[in-house]
Amino acid sequence: MNIWVEYWKIKGNRSHTEGSHAQMKENTKWVEPKPEDIGRRYFDYQEGAFKFAKIMNDKGYFAKIKTDGH
């Protein structure tokens, strides 16, 4: 089973530290990133992928853990 994290920079001025959900005027729309903007890093174990994804999220990236096995 292969494990990898796909990550890309979150664009725009929406930050989890700005305001609160009660102040939102509209829902954000999901915008699929361009394939060339997606970074990938491969891992042997889920624990490493989880830690890396958390670090990337804290740096302002959207990170998704993916696997191709069971």
Distance bins in CASP14 RR format, pairs under 12 A and 6 or more apart:
PFRMAT RR
TARGET T0000
AUTHOR 0000-0000-0000
RMODE 2
METHOD distances of the structure
MODEL  1
1 42 0 0 0 0 0 1 0 0 0 0 0
1 43 0 0 0 0 0 1 0 0 0 0 0
1 44 0 0 0 0 1 0 0 0 0 0 0
1 45 0 0 0 0 0 1 0 0 0 0 0
1 46 0 0 0 0 1 0 0 0 0 0 0
1 49 0 0 0 0 0 1 0 0 0 0 0
1 66 0 0 0 0 0 1 0 0 0 0 0
1 67 1 0 1 0 0 0 0 0 0 0 0
1 68 1 0 0 1 0 0 0 0 0 0 0
1 69 1 0 1 0 0 0 0 0 0 0 0
1 70 1 0 0 1 0 0 0 0 0 0 0
2 40 0 0 0 0 0 1 0 0 0 0 0
2 41 0 0 0 0 0 1 0 0 0 0 0
2 42 1 0 0 1 0 0 0 0 0 0 0
2 43 0 0 0 0 1 0 0 0 0 0 0
2 44 0 0 0 0 1 0 0 0 0 0 0
2 45 0 0 0 0 0 1 0 0 0 0 0
2 46 0 0 0 0 0 1 0 0 0 0 0
2 49 0 0 0 0 0 1 0 0 0 0 0
2 65 0 0 0 0 0 1 0 0 0 0 0
2 66 0 0 0 0 1 0 0 0 0 0 0
2 67 1 0 0 1 0 0 0 0 0 0 0
2 68 1 0 1 0 0 0 0 0 0 0 0
2 69 1 0 0 1 0 0 0 0 0 0 0
2 70 0 0 0 0 0 1 0 0 0 0 0
3 40 0 0 0 0 0 1 0 0 0 0 0
3 41 0 0 0 0 1 0 0 0 0 0 0
3 42 1 0 0 1 0 0 0 0 0 0 0
3 43 1 0 1 0 0 0 0 0 0 0 0
3 44 1 0 0 1 0 0 0 0 0 0 0
3 45 1 0 0 1 0 0 0 0 0 0 0
3 46 1 0 0 1 0 0 0 0 0 0 0
3 47 0 0 0 0 1 0 0 0 0 0 0
3 48 0 0 0 0 1 0 0 0 0 0 0
3 49 1 0 1 0 0 0 0 0 0 0 0
3 50 0 0 0 0 1 0 0 0 0 0 0
3 52 0 0 0 0 0 1 0 0 0 0 0
3 53 0 0 0 0 0 1 0 0 0 0 0
3 64 0 0 0 0 0 1 0 0 0 0 0
3 65 1 0 0 1 0 0 0 0 0 0 0
3 66 1 0 0 1 0 0 0 0 0 0 0
3 67 1 0 1 0 0 0 0 0 0 0 0
3 68 0 0 0 0 1 0 0 0 0 0 0
3 69 0 0 0 0 1 0 0 0 0 0 0
3 70 0 0 0 0 0 1 0 0 0 0 0
4 38 0 0 0 0 0 1 0 0 0 0 0
4 39 0 0 0 0 1 0 0 0 0 0 0
4 40 1 0 1 0 0 0 0 0 0 0 0
4 41 1 0 0 1 0 0 0 0 0 0 0
4 42 1 0 1 0 0 0 0 0 0 0 0
4 43 1 0 0 1 0 0 0 0 0 0 0
4 44 0 0 0 0 0 1 0 0 0 0 0
4 45 0 0 0 0 0 1 0 0 0 0 0
4 46 0 0 0 0 0 1 0 0 0 0 0
4 48 0 0 0 0 0 1 0 0 0 0 0
4 49 1 0 0 1 0 0 0 0 0 0 0
4 52 0 0 0 0 1 0 0 0 0 0 0
4 53 0 0 0 0 0 1 0 0 0 0 0
4 63 0 0 0 0 0 1 0 0 0 0 0
4 64 0 0 0 0 1 0 0 0 0 0 0
4 65 1 0 0 1 0 0 0 0 0 0 0
4 66 1 0 1 0 0 0 0 0 0 0 0
4 67 1 0 0 1 0 0 0 0 0 0 0
4 68 0 0 0 0 1 0 0 0 0 0 0
4 69 0 0 0 0 0 1 0 0 0 0 0
5 38 0 0 0 0 0 1 0 0 0 0 0
5 39 0 0 0 0 1 0 0 0 0 0 0
5 40 1 0 0 1 0 0 0 0 0 0 0
5 41 1 0 1 0 0 0 0 0 0 0 0
5 42 0 0 0 0 1 0 0 0 0 0 0
5 43 1 0 0 1 0 0 0 0 0 0 0
5 46 0 0 0 0 0 1 0 0 0 0 0
5 48 0 0 0 0 1 0 0 0 0 0 0
5 49 1 0 1 0 0 0 0 0 0 0 0
5 50 0 0 0 0 1 0 0 0 0 0 0
5 51 0 0 0 0 1 0 0 0 0 0 0
5 52 1 0 1 0 0 0 0 0 0 0 0
5 53 1 0 1 0 0 0 0 0 0 0 0
5 54 0 0 0 0 0 1 0 0 0 0 0
5 55 0 0 0 0 1 0 0 0 0 0 0
5 56 1 0 0 1 0 0 0 0 0 0 0
5 57 0 0 0 0 0 1 0 0 0 0 0
5 61 0 0 0 0 1 0 0 0 0 0 0
5 62 0 0 0 0 0 1 0 0 0 0 0
5 63 1 0 1 0 0 0 0 0 0 0 0
5 64 1 0 0 1 0 0 0 0 0 0 0
5 65 1 0 1 0 0 0 0 0 0 0 0
5 66 1 0 0 1 0 0 0 0 0 0 0
5 67 0 0 0 0 0 1 0 0 0 0 0
6 32 0 0 0 0 0 1 0 0 0 0 0
6 33 0 0 0 0 1 0 0 0 0 0 0
6 35 0 0 0 0 0 1 0 0 0 0 0
6 37 0 0 0 0 0 1 0 0 0 0 0
6 38 1 0 1 0 0 0 0 0 0 0 0
6 39 1 0 0 1 0 0 0 0 0 0 0
6 40 1 0 1 0 0 0 0 0 0 0 0
6 41 0 0 0 0 1 0 0 0 0 0 0
6 42 0 0 0 0 0 1 0 0 0 0 0
6 49 0 0 0 0 0 1 0 0 0 0 0
6 52 0 0 0 0 0 1 0 0 0 0 0
6 53 0 0 0 0 1 0 0 0 0 0 0
6 56 0 0 0 0 1 0 0 0 0 0 0
6 61 0 0 0 0 1 0 0 0 0 0 0
6 62 0 0 0 0 1 0 0 0 0 0 0
6 63 1 0 0 1 0 0 0 0 0 0 0
6 64 1 0 1 0 0 0 0 0 0 0 0
6 65 0 0 0 0 1 0 0 0 0 0 0
6 66 1 0 0 1 0 0 0 0 0 0 0
6 67 0 0 0 0 0 1 0 0 0 0 0
7 33 0 0 0 0 1 0 0 0 0 0 0
7 37 0 0 0 0 1 0 0 0 0 0 0
7 38 1 0 0 1 0 0 0 0 0 0 0
7 39 1 0 1 0 0 0 0 0 0 0 0
7 40 1 0 0 1 0 0 0 0 0 0 0
7 41 1 0 0 1 0 0 0 0 0 0 0
7 49 0 0 0 0 0 1 0 0 0 0 0
7 52 0 0 0 0 1 0 0 0 0 0 0
7 53 1 0 0 1 0 0 0 0 0 0 0
7 54 0 0 0 0 0 1 0 0 0 0 0
7 55 0 0 0 0 1 0 0 0 0 0 0
7 56 1 0 1 0 0 0 0 0 0 0 0
7 57 0 0 0 0 1 0 0 0 0 0 0
7 58 0 0 0 0 0 1 0 0 0 0 0
7 59 0 0 0 0 1 0 0 0 0 0 0
7 60 0 0 0 0 1 0 0 0 0 0 0
7 61 1 0 1 0 0 0 0 0 0 0 0
7 62 1 0 0 1 0 0 0 0 0 0 0
7 63 1 0 1 0 0 0 0 0 0 0 0
7 64 1 0 0 1 0 0 0 0 0 0 0
7 65 0 0 0 0 1 0 0 0 0 0 0
7 66 0 0 0 0 0 1 0 0 0 0 0
8 31 0 0 0 0 0 1 0 0 0 0 0
8 32 0 0 0 0 1 0 0 0 0 0 0
8 33 1 0 1 0 0 0 0 0 0 0 0
8 34 0 0 0 0 1 0 0 0 0 0 0
8 35 0 0 0 0 1 0 0 0 0 0 0
8 36 0 0 0 0 1 0 0 0 0 0 0
8 37 1 0 1 0 0 0 0 0 0 0 0
8 38 1 0 1 0 0 0 0 0 0 0 0
8 39 1 0 0 1 0 0 0 0 0 0 0
8 40 0 0 0 0 0 1 0 0 0 0 0
8 56 0 0 0 0 1 0 0 0 0 0 0
8 57 0 0 0 0 0 1 0 0 0 0 0
8 59 0 0 0 0 0 1 0 0 0 0 0
8 60 0 0 0 0 1 0 0 0 0 0 0
8 61 1 0 0 1 0 0 0 0 0 0 0
8 62 1 0 1 0 0 0 0 0 0 0 0
8 63 0 0 0 0 1 0 0 0 0 0 0
8 64 0 0 0 0 1 0 0 0 0 0 0
9 33 0 0 0 0 1 0 0 0 0 0 0
9 34 0 0 0 0 0 1 0 0 0 0 0
9 37 1 0 0 1 0 0 0 0 0 0 0
9 38 0 0 0 0 0 1 0 0 0 0 0
9 39 0 0 0 0 1 0 0 0 0 0 0
9 56 0 0 0 0 1 0 0 0 0 0 0
9 57 0 0 0 0 0 1 0 0 0 0 0
9 59 0 0 0 0 1 0 0 0 0 0 0
9 60 1 0 0 1 0 0 0 0 0 0 0
9 61 1 0 1 0 0 0 0 0 0 0 0
9 62 1 0 0 1 0 0 0 0 0 0 0
9 63 0 0 0 0 0 1 0 0 0 0 0
10 16 0 0 0 0 1 0 0 0 0 0 0
10 28 0 0 0 0 0 1 0 0 0 0 0
10 30 0 0 0 0 0 1 0 0 0 0 0
10 31 0 0 0 0 0 1 0 0 0 0 0
10 33 0 0 0 0 1 0 0 0 0 0 0
10 37 0 0 0 0 0 1 0 0 0 0 0
10 56 0 0 0 0 0 1 0 0 0 0 0
10 57 0 0 0 0 1 0 0 0 0 0 0
10 58 0 0 0 0 0 1 0 0 0 0 0
10 59 0 0 0 0 1 0 0 0 0 0 0
10 60 1 0 1 0 0 0 0 0 0 0 0
10 61 1 0 0 1 0 0 0 0 0 0 0
10 62 1 0 1 0 0 0 0 0 0 0 0
10 63 0 0 0 0 0 1 0 0 0 0 0
11 28 0 0 0 0 0 1 0 0 0 0 0
11 31 1 0 0 1 0 0 0 0 0 0 0
11 33 0 0 0 0 1 0 0 0 0 0 0
11 34 0 0 0 0 0 1 0 0 0 0 0
11 37 0 0 0 0 1 0 0 0 0 0 0
11 60 0 0 0 0 0 1 0 0 0 0 0
11 61 0 0 0 0 0 1 0 0 0 0 0
11 62 0 0 0 0 1 0 0 0 0 0 0
12 18 0 0 0 0 0 1 0 0 0 0 0
12 28 0 0 0 0 1 0 0 0 0 0 0
12 29 0 0 0 0 0 1 0 0 0 0 0
12 31 0 0 0 0 1 0 0 0 0 0 0
12 60 0 0 0 0 0 1 0 0 0 0 0
12 62 0 0 0 0 0 1 0 0 0 0 0
13 19 0 0 0 0 0 1 0 0 0 0 0
13 28 0 0 0 0 0 1 0 0 0 0 0
14 21 0 0 0 0 0 1 0 0 0 0 0
14 23 0 0 0 0 0 1 0 0 0 0 0
14 24 0 0 0 0 1 0 0 0 0 0 0
14 25 0 0 0 0 0 1 0 0 0 0 0
14 26 0 0 0 0 0 1 0 0 0 0 0
14 27 0 0 0 0 0 1 0 0 0 0 0
14 28 1 0 0 1 0 0 0 0 0 0 0
14 29 0 0 0 0 0 1 0 0 0 0 0
14 31 0 0 0 0 0 1 0 0 0 0 0
14 60 0 0 0 0 0 1 0 0 0 0 0
14 62 0 0 0 0 0 1 0 0 0 0 0
15 28 0 0 0 0 0 1 0 0 0 0 0
15 60 0 0 0 0 1 0 0 0 0 0 0
16 28 0 0 0 0 0 1 0 0 0 0 0
16 57 0 0 0 0 1 0 0 0 0 0 0
16 58 0 0 0 0 0 1 0 0 0 0 0
16 60 0 0 0 0 1 0 0 0 0 0 0
16 62 0 0 0 0 0 1 0 0 0 0 0
17 58 0 0 0 0 0 1 0 0 0 0 0
17 60 0 0 0 0 0 1 0 0 0 0 0
18 24 0 0 0 0 0 1 0 0 0 0 0
19 25 0 0 0 0 0 1 0 0 0 0 0
21 27 0 0 0 0 0 1 0 0 0 0 0
21 28 0 0 0 0 0 1 0 0 0 0 0
28 62 0 0 0 0 0 1 0 0 0 0 0
30 62 0 0 0 0 0 1 0 0 0 0 0
31 37 0 0 0 0 0 1 0 0 0 0 0
31 62 0 0 0 0 0 1 0 0 0 0 0
32 38 0 0 0 0 1 0 0 0 0 0 0
32 62 0 0 0 0 0 1 0 0 0 0 0
32 64 0 0 0 0 0 1 0 0 0 0 0
33 39 0 0 0 0 1 0 0 0 0 0 0
33 61 0 0 0 0 0 1 0 0 0 0 0
33 62 0 0 0 0 1 0 0 0 0 0 0
33 63 0 0 0 0 0 1 0 0 0 0 0
33 64 0 0 0 0 0 1 0 0 0 0 0
37 61 0 0 0 0 0 1 0 0 0 0 0
37 62 0 0 0 0 0 1 0 0 0 0 0
38 56 0 0 0 0 0 1 0 0 0 0 0
38 61 0 0 0 0 0 1 0 0 0 0 0
38 62 0 0 0 0 1 0 0 0 0 0 0
38 63 0 0 0 0 0 1 0 0 0 0 0
38 64 0 0 0 0 1 0 0 0 0 0 0
38 66 0 0 0 0 0 1 0 0 0 0 0
39 52 0 0 0 0 0 1 0 0 0 0 0
39 56 0 0 0 0 1 0 0 0 0 0 0
39 61 0 0 0 0 1 0 0 0 0 0 0
39 62 0 0 0 0 0 1 0 0 0 0 0
39 63 0 0 0 0 1 0 0 0 0 0 0
39 64 0 0 0 0 0 1 0 0 0 0 0
39 66 0 0 0 0 0 1 0 0 0 0 0
40 49 0 0 0 0 0 1 0 0 0 0 0
40 52 0 0 0 0 0 1 0 0 0 0 0
40 53 0 0 0 0 0 1 0 0 0 0 0
40 56 0 0 0 0 0 1 0 0 0 0 0
40 63 0 0 0 0 0 1 0 0 0 0 0
40 64 0 0 0 0 0 1 0 0 0 0 0
40 65 0 0 0 0 0 1 0 0 0 0 0
40 66 0 0 0 0 1 0 0 0 0 0 0
41 48 0 0 0 0 1 0 0 0 0 0 0
41 49 0 0 0 0 1 0 0 0 0 0 0
41 51 0 0 0 0 0 1 0 0 0 0 0
41 52 1 0 0 1 0 0 0 0 0 0 0
41 53 0 0 0 0 1 0 0 0 0 0 0
41 55 0 0 0 0 0 1 0 0 0 0 0
41 56 0 0 0 0 1 0 0 0 0 0 0
41 61 0 0 0 0 0 1 0 0 0 0 0
41 63 0 0 0 0 1 0 0 0 0 0 0
41 64 0 0 0 0 0 1 0 0 0 0 0
41 65 0 0 0 0 0 1 0 0 0 0 0
41 66 0 0 0 0 0 1 0 0 0 0 0
42 48 0 0 0 0 0 1 0 0 0 0 0
42 49 0 0 0 0 1 0 0 0 0 0 0
42 52 0 0 0 0 0 1 0 0 0 0 0
42 65 0 0 0 0 0 1 0 0 0 0 0
42 66 0 0 0 0 0 1 0 0 0 0 0
42 67 0 0 0 0 0 1 0 0 0 0 0
42 68 0 0 0 0 0 1 0 0 0 0 0
43 49 1 0 1 0 0 0 0 0 0 0 0
43 50 0 0 0 0 1 0 0 0 0 0 0
43 51 0 0 0 0 1 0 0 0 0 0 0
43 52 1 0 0 1 0 0 0 0 0 0 0
43 53 0 0 0 0 1 0 0 0 0 0 0
43 65 0 0 0 0 1 0 0 0 0 0 0
43 66 0 0 0 0 0 1 0 0 0 0 0
43 67 0 0 0 0 1 0 0 0 0 0 0
44 52 0 0 0 0 0 1 0 0 0 0 0
45 51 0 0 0 0 1 0 0 0 0 0 0
45 52 0 0 0 0 0 1 0 0 0 0 0
45 65 0 0 0 0 0 1 0 0 0 0 0
45 67 0 0 0 0 0 1 0 0 0 0 0
46 52 0 0 0 0 0 1 0 0 0 0 0
46 53 0 0 0 0 0 1 0 0 0 0 0
46 65 1 0 0 1 0 0 0 0 0 0 0
46 66 0 0 0 0 0 1 0 0 0 0 0
46 67 0 0 0 0 1 0 0 0 0 0 0
46 69 0 0 0 0 0 1 0 0 0 0 0
47 53 0 0 0 0 0 1 0 0 0 0 0
47 54 0 0 0 0 0 1 0 0 0 0 0
47 65 0 0 0 0 0 1 0 0 0 0 0
48 54 0 0 0 0 1 0 0 0 0 0 0
48 55 0 0 0 0 1 0 0 0 0 0 0
48 56 0 0 0 0 0 1 0 0 0 0 0
48 63 0 0 0 0 0 1 0 0 0 0 0
48 65 0 0 0 0 1 0 0 0 0 0 0
49 55 0 0 0 0 0 1 0 0 0 0 0
49 56 0 0 0 0 0 1 0 0 0 0 0
49 63 0 0 0 0 1 0 0 0 0 0 0
49 64 0 0 0 0 0 1 0 0 0 0 0
49 65 1 0 1 0 0 0 0 0 0 0 0
49 66 0 0 0 0 1 0 0 0 0 0 0
49 67 0 0 0 0 1 0 0 0 0 0 0
50 56 0 0 0 0 0 1 0 0 0 0 0
50 57 0 0 0 0 0 1 0 0 0 0 0
50 63 0 0 0 0 1 0 0 0 0 0 0
50 64 0 0 0 0 0 1 0 0 0 0 0
50 65 1 0 0 1 0 0 0 0 0 0 0
51 57 0 0 0 0 0 1 0 0 0 0 0
51 58 0 0 0 0 0 1 0 0 0 0 0
51 63 0 0 0 0 0 1 0 0 0 0 0
51 65 0 0 0 0 0 1 0 0 0 0 0
52 58 0 0 0 0 0 1 0 0 0 0 0
52 59 0 0 0 0 0 1 0 0 0 0 0
52 61 0 0 0 0 0 1 0 0 0 0 0
52 63 1 0 0 1 0 0 0 0 0 0 0
52 64 0 0 0 0 0 1 0 0 0 0 0
52 65 0 0 0 0 1 0 0 0 0 0 0
53 59 0 0 0 0 0 1 0 0 0 0 0
53 60 0 0 0 0 0 1 0 0 0 0 0
53 61 0 0 0 0 1 0 0 0 0 0 0
53 62 0 0 0 0 1 0 0 0 0 0 0
53 63 1 1 0 0 0 0 0 0 0 0 0
53 64 1 0 0 1 0 0 0 0 0 0 0
53 65 1 0 1 0 0 0 0 0 0 0 0
53 66 0 0 0 0 0 1 0 0 0 0 0
54 60 0 0 0 0 0 1 0 0 0 0 0
54 61 0 0 0 0 0 1 0 0 0 0 0
54 63 1 0 0 1 0 0 0 0 0 0 0
54 65 0 0 0 0 0 1 0 0 0 0 0
55 61 0 0 0 0 1 0 0 0 0 0 0
55 63 0 0 0 0 1 0 0 0 0 0 0
56 62 0 0 0 0 1 0 0 0 0 0 0
56 63 1 0 1 0 0 0 0 0 0 0 0
56 64 0 0 0 0 1 0 0 0 0 0 0
56 65 0 0 0 0 0 1 0 0 0 0 0
57 63 1 0 1 0 0 0 0 0 0 0 0
57 64 0 0 0 0 0 1 0 0 0 0 0
57 65 0 0 0 0 0 1 0 0 0 0 0
END
